[in-house]
Amino acid sequence: MASACPGCGAVLPAVVGPVHRYFEASPACWALYSEVLAREYSNPALMRGTHRLTVDAYAVQHPGRPSPQTVQSAAVHLLSLSALLEHGQEPEQAQRLIEAATGRKATYHWLVPPDFRGTITVGAVAADPDPAAHARQVTAWASSVWQAWKTHHAQVEEWYRQLRA
Protein backbone atom coordinates (compact mmCIF):
# COMPACT_ATOMS: atom_id res chain seq x y z
CA MET A 1 0.00 0.00 0.00
CA ALA A 2 1.26 3.49 -0.84
CA SER A 3 0.33 6.95 0.37
CA ALA A 4 1.22 10.52 -0.53
CA CYS A 5 3.47 12.51 1.76
CA PRO A 6 1.41 15.43 3.12
CA GLY A 7 4.35 17.78 2.59
CA CYS A 8 5.92 17.09 -0.79
CA GLY A 9 3.25 14.82 -2.27
CA ALA A 10 5.65 11.97 -3.06
CA VAL A 11 3.81 8.67 -3.26
CA LEU A 12 5.74 6.23 -1.10
CA PRO A 13 5.08 2.92 0.62
CA ALA A 14 2.90 3.35 3.67
CA VAL A 15 5.06 2.61 6.69
CA VAL A 16 4.86 3.19 10.40
CA GLY A 17 7.70 5.16 11.87
CA PRO A 18 8.88 8.42 13.34
CA VAL A 19 8.29 11.83 11.81
CA HIS A 20 9.52 15.33 12.56
CA ARG A 21 7.51 17.13 15.21
CA TYR A 22 6.45 20.06 13.00
CA PHE A 23 7.45 19.27 9.41
CA GLU A 24 4.52 17.68 7.63
CA ALA A 25 6.09 14.52 6.26
CA SER A 26 5.02 10.92 6.02
CA PRO A 27 7.07 8.34 7.92
CA ALA A 28 8.36 6.98 4.58
CA CYS A 29 9.45 10.41 3.39
CA TRP A 30 11.11 11.17 6.74
CA ALA A 31 12.96 7.85 6.50
CA LEU A 32 14.25 8.71 3.00
CA TYR A 33 15.41 12.10 4.23
CA SER A 34 17.20 10.41 7.14
CA GLU A 35 18.99 8.10 4.66
CA VAL A 36 20.06 11.10 2.58
CA LEU A 37 21.37 12.88 5.67
CA ALA A 38 23.31 9.78 6.74
CA ARG A 39 24.91 9.62 3.28
CA GLU A 40 25.91 13.28 3.53
CA TYR A 41 27.23 12.99 7.08
CA SER A 42 29.48 10.13 5.98
CA ASN A 43 30.95 12.05 3.02
CA PRO A 44 32.87 15.29 3.76
CA ALA A 45 32.50 16.52 0.17
CA LEU A 46 28.72 16.19 0.32
CA MET A 47 28.66 17.92 3.70
CA ARG A 48 30.60 20.86 2.30
CA GLY A 49 28.88 21.06 -1.05
CA THR A 50 25.26 19.97 -0.79
CA HIS A 51 24.15 19.45 2.79
CA ARG A 52 22.90 23.02 3.28
CA LEU A 53 20.75 22.71 0.13
CA THR A 54 19.40 19.35 1.31
CA VAL A 55 18.25 20.68 4.66
CA ASP A 56 16.74 23.83 3.17
CA ALA A 57 14.93 22.02 0.34
CA TYR A 58 13.41 19.45 2.67
CA ALA A 59 12.37 22.05 5.24
CA VAL A 60 10.50 24.27 2.80
CA GLN A 61 8.96 21.34 0.97
CA HIS A 62 7.50 20.16 4.30
CA PRO A 63 6.72 23.50 6.02
CA GLY A 64 4.03 22.27 8.38
CA ARG A 65 1.10 24.36 9.56
CA PRO A 66 1.19 28.00 10.68
CA SER A 67 2.81 28.48 14.08
CA PRO A 68 5.60 30.75 15.29
CA GLN A 69 8.11 27.91 14.86
CA THR A 70 7.02 26.94 11.33
CA VAL A 71 6.85 30.57 10.19
CA GLN A 72 10.46 31.07 11.27
CA SER A 73 11.59 27.74 9.86
CA ALA A 74 10.15 28.39 6.41
CA ALA A 75 11.51 31.94 6.38
CA VAL A 76 15.09 31.07 7.32
CA HIS A 77 15.28 28.09 4.95
CA LEU A 78 13.85 30.15 2.09
CA LEU A 79 16.39 32.86 2.90
CA SER A 80 19.15 30.28 2.73
CA LEU A 81 17.94 28.95 -0.63
CA SER A 82 17.87 32.52 -1.94
CA ALA A 83 21.40 33.14 -0.69
CA LEU A 84 22.69 29.95 -2.30
CA LEU A 85 20.72 29.86 -5.54
CA GLU A 86 20.07 33.53 -6.32
CA HIS A 87 23.00 35.31 -4.70
CA GLY A 88 25.74 32.72 -5.25
CA GLN A 89 26.75 32.56 -1.61
CA GLU A 90 28.70 29.67 -0.15
CA PRO A 91 27.06 27.30 2.36
CA GLU A 92 28.98 28.89 5.25
CA GLN A 93 27.60 32.31 4.30
CA ALA A 94 24.07 30.90 4.09
CA GLN A 95 24.51 29.35 7.54
CA ARG A 96 25.55 32.72 8.98
CA LEU A 97 22.50 34.29 7.33
CA ILE A 98 20.27 31.69 8.99
CA GLU A 99 21.85 32.43 12.35
CA ALA A 100 21.23 36.17 11.89
CA ALA A 101 17.68 35.55 10.68
CA THR A 102 16.67 33.45 13.69
CA GLY A 103 17.11 36.51 15.90
CA ARG A 104 14.44 38.40 13.95
CA LYS A 105 11.38 36.21 14.51
CA ALA A 106 8.92 39.11 14.54
CA THR A 107 9.99 40.07 11.00
CA TYR A 108 8.45 37.01 9.37
CA HIS A 109 4.92 35.97 8.58
CA TRP A 110 3.35 32.81 7.19
CA LEU A 111 3.79 32.30 3.48
CA VAL A 112 1.17 29.99 2.00
CA PRO A 113 3.12 27.00 0.68
CA PRO A 114 2.91 26.20 -3.02
CA ASP A 115 1.63 23.00 -4.56
CA PHE A 116 4.65 20.72 -4.85
CA ARG A 117 3.19 18.45 -7.53
CA GLY A 118 5.74 18.21 -10.30
CA THR A 119 8.68 19.16 -8.13
CA ILE A 120 11.59 16.90 -7.38
CA THR A 121 11.46 15.25 -3.95
CA VAL A 122 13.95 13.65 -1.58
CA GLY A 123 13.16 10.34 -3.30
CA ALA A 124 15.18 11.37 -6.36
CA VAL A 125 18.20 12.05 -4.18
CA ALA A 126 17.83 8.85 -2.19
CA ALA A 127 17.58 6.75 -5.36
CA ASP A 128 21.22 7.14 -6.43
CA PRO A 129 24.00 6.63 -3.86
CA ASP A 130 26.77 7.81 -6.22
CA PRO A 131 28.19 11.01 -4.65
CA ALA A 132 28.36 12.95 -7.94
CA ALA A 133 24.79 11.97 -8.84
CA HIS A 134 23.70 12.80 -5.29
CA ALA A 135 25.15 16.31 -5.59
CA ARG A 136 23.49 16.89 -8.97
CA GLN A 137 20.14 15.63 -7.69
CA VAL A 138 20.30 17.82 -4.57
CA THR A 139 21.00 20.90 -6.69
CA ALA A 140 18.13 20.06 -9.06
CA TRP A 141 15.83 19.34 -6.10
CA ALA A 142 16.67 22.60 -4.31
CA SER A 143 16.20 24.58 -7.54
CA SER A 144 12.86 22.87 -8.17
CA VAL A 145 11.62 23.60 -4.66
CA TRP A 146 12.85 27.20 -4.79
CA GLN A 147 10.99 27.73 -8.08
CA ALA A 148 7.82 26.29 -6.55
CA TRP A 149 7.94 29.17 -4.04
CA LYS A 150 8.27 31.80 -6.83
CA THR A 151 5.15 33.72 -5.80
CA HIS A 152 6.96 34.55 -2.54
CA HIS A 153 10.39 35.39 -3.97
CA ALA A 154 9.81 39.14 -3.63
CA GLN A 155 9.01 38.76 0.08
CA VAL A 156 12.03 36.53 0.66
CA GLU A 157 14.21 39.04 -1.20
CA GLU A 158 12.89 41.85 1.03
CA TRP A 159 13.78 39.83 4.14
CA TYR A 160 17.18 39.11 2.61
CA ARG A 161 17.75 42.83 1.92
CA GLN A 162 16.79 43.71 5.50
CA LEU A 163 19.25 41.18 6.89
CA ARG A 164 22.06 42.41 4.65
CA ALA A 165 21.47 46.09 5.54
RODO-2510 file (C-alpha; in nm, 4 decimals, decimal comma):
residues 165
     n   res          X          Y          Z
     1     m     0,0000     0,0000     0,0000
     2     a     0,1263     0,3491    -0,0845
     3     s     0,0330     0,6946     0,0372
     4     a     0,1216     1,0515    -0,0535
     5     c     0,3467     1,2511     0,1760
     6     p     0,1412     1,5430     0,3125
     7     g     0,4349     1,7780     0,2589
     8     c     0,5923     1,7088    -0,0793
     9     g     0,3249     1,4823    -0,2266
    10     a     0,5655     1,1967    -0,3059
    11     v     0,3807     0,8670    -0,3258
    12     l     0,5740     0,6231    -0,1104
    13     p     0,5085     0,2915     0,0623
    14     a     0,2897     0,3352     0,3673
    15     v     0,5056     0,2611     0,6692
    16     v     0,4856     0,3191     1,0398
    17     g     0,7698     0,5157     1,1868
    18     p     0,8877     0,8423     1,3336
    19     v     0,8293     1,1834     1,1805
    20     h     0,9521     1,5331     1,2557
    21     r     0,7511     1,7131     1,5207
    22     y     0,6450     2,0063     1,3002
    23     f     0,7452     1,9273     0,9413
    24     e     0,4521     1,7679     0,7631
    25     a     0,6089     1,4520     0,6264
    26     s     0,5015     1,0922     0,6024
    27     p     0,7066     0,8342     0,7921
    28     a     0,8359     0,6975     0,4582
    29     c     0,9447     1,0408     0,3390
    30     w     1,1112     1,1169     0,6738
    31     a     1,2963     0,7849     0,6502
    32     l     1,4249     0,8706     0,3000
    33     y     1,5406     1,2100     0,4230
    34     s     1,7200     1,0407     0,7136
    35     e     1,8991     0,8104     0,4659
    36     v     2,0063     1,1097     0,2578
    37     l     2,1365     1,2878     0,5675
    38     a     2,3306     0,9782     0,6737
    39     r     2,4908     0,9625     0,3282
    40     e     2,5914     1,3278     0,3532
    41     y     2,7233     1,2988     0,7084
    42     s     2,9478     1,0134     0,5977
    43     n     3,0951     1,2054     0,3020
    44     p     3,2867     1,5286     0,3760
    45     a     3,2504     1,6522     0,0169
    46     l     2,8718     1,6188     0,0315
    47     m     2,8656     1,7916     0,3703
    48     r     3,0597     2,0858     0,2303
    49     g     2,8884     2,1057    -0,1053
    50     t     2,5262     1,9967    -0,0789
    51     h     2,4149     1,9448     0,2791
    52     r     2,2903     2,3015     0,3283
    53     l     2,0749     2,2710     0,0131
    54     t     1,9398     1,9352     0,1313
    55     v     1,8249     2,0680     0,4664
    56     d     1,6739     2,3829     0,3165
    57     a     1,4928     2,2019     0,0341
    58     y     1,3408     1,9450     0,2671
    59     a     1,2367     2,2046     0,5244
    60     v     1,0498     2,4274     0,2800
    61     q     0,8965     2,1337     0,0965
    62     h     0,7497     2,0164     0,4304
    63     p     0,6724     2,3503     0,6016
    64     g     0,4032     2,2271     0,8383
    65     r     0,1098     2,4362     0,9556
    66     p     0,1185     2,7998     1,0683
    67     s     0,2808     2,8479     1,4077
    68     p     0,5605     3,0753     1,5288
    69     q     0,8106     2,7912     1,4857
    70     t     0,7023     2,6942     1,1331
    71     v     0,6853     3,0566     1,0190
    72     q     1,0456     3,1073     1,1271
    73     s     1,1595     2,7737     0,9859
    74     a     1,0146     2,8391     0,6410
    75     a     1,1514     3,1939     0,6379
    76     v     1,5086     3,1069     0,7315
    77     h     1,5285     2,8094     0,4953
    78     l     1,3855     3,0152     0,2087
    79     l     1,6394     3,2864     0,2903
    80     s     1,9155     3,0279     0,2735
    81     l     1,7938     2,8954    -0,0626
    82     s     1,7868     3,2516    -0,1939
    83     a     2,1399     3,3141    -0,0691
    84     l     2,2694     2,9954    -0,2299
    85     l     2,0722     2,9860    -0,5544
    86     e     2,0070     3,3533    -0,6321
    87     h     2,3003     3,5308    -0,4703
    88     g     2,5741     3,2721    -0,5247
    89     q     2,6750     3,2560    -0,1607
    90     e     2,8705     2,9672    -0,0153
    91     p     2,7056     2,7296     0,2358
    92     e     2,8977     2,8885     0,5247
    93     q     2,7602     3,2313     0,4300
    94     a     2,4072     3,0904     0,4093
    95     q     2,4506     2,9349     0,7537
    96     r     2,5547     3,2722     0,8979
    97     l     2,2501     3,4290     0,7325
    98     i     2,0266     3,1687     0,8987
    99     e     2,1854     3,2431     1,2350
   100     a     2,1234     3,6166     1,1892
   101     a     1,7680     3,5547     1,0676
   102     t     1,6670     3,3454     1,3685
   103     g     1,7112     3,6505     1,5898
   104     r     1,4444     3,8405     1,3954
   105     k     1,1376     3,6208     1,4512
   106     a     0,8920     3,9115     1,4538
   107     t     0,9991     4,0068     1,0999
   108     y     0,8449     3,7012     0,9366
   109     h     0,4922     3,5969     0,8578
   110     w     0,3351     3,2815     0,7191
   111     l     0,3793     3,2300     0,3478
   112     v     0,1170     2,9991     0,2005
   113     p     0,3117     2,7004     0,0677
   114     p     0,2911     2,6198    -0,3022
   115     d     0,1632     2,3002    -0,4560
   116     f     0,4648     2,0720    -0,4846
   117     r     0,3193     1,8447    -0,7534
   118     g     0,5737     1,8209    -1,0302
   119     t     0,8678     1,9164    -0,8129
   120     i     1,1589     1,6899    -0,7384
   121     t     1,1457     1,5252    -0,3946
   122     v     1,3949     1,3649    -0,1581
   123     g     1,3162     1,0335    -0,3295
   124     a     1,5180     1,1369    -0,6357
   125     v     1,8203     1,2049    -0,4177
   126     a     1,7833     0,8847    -0,2191
   127     a     1,7580     0,6750    -0,5356
   128     d     2,1215     0,7135    -0,6425
   129     p     2,4004     0,6628    -0,3864
   130     d     2,6774     0,7807    -0,6224
   131     p     2,8189     1,1013    -0,4652
   132     a     2,8356     1,2946    -0,7937
   133     a     2,4788     1,1973    -0,8836
   134     h     2,3702     1,2803    -0,5286
   135     a     2,5147     1,6310    -0,5587
   136     r     2,3490     1,6888    -0,8966
   137     q     2,0138     1,5633    -0,7685
   138     v     2,0296     1,7818    -0,4571
   139     t     2,0997     2,0899    -0,6692
   140     a     1,8134     2,0057    -0,9059
   141     w     1,5827     1,9340    -0,6099
   142     a     1,6673     2,2596    -0,4309
   143     s     1,6196     2,4579    -0,7537
   144     s     1,2860     2,2868    -0,8171
   145     v     1,1616     2,3604    -0,4656
   146     w     1,2854     2,7205    -0,4791
   147     q     1,0991     2,7731    -0,8078
   148     a     0,7818     2,6287    -0,6554
   149     w     0,7937     2,9167    -0,4043
   150     k     0,8275     3,1798    -0,6825
   151     t     0,5147     3,3723    -0,5801
   152     h     0,6959     3,4551    -0,2541
   153     h     1,0393     3,5386    -0,3966
   154     a     0,9812     3,9144    -0,3632
   155     q     0,9007     3,8758     0,0076
   156     v     1,2031     3,6527     0,0659
   157     e     1,4209     3,9044    -0,1204
   158     e     1,2892     4,1845     0,1030
   159     w     1,3780     3,9830     0,4140
   160     y     1,7184     3,9110     0,2611
   161     r     1,7753     4,2830     0,1919
   162     q     1,6792     4,3709     0,5499
   163     l     1,9255     4,1177     0,6890
   164     r     2,2058     4,2410     0,4651
   165     a     2,1475     4,6085     0,5536
***
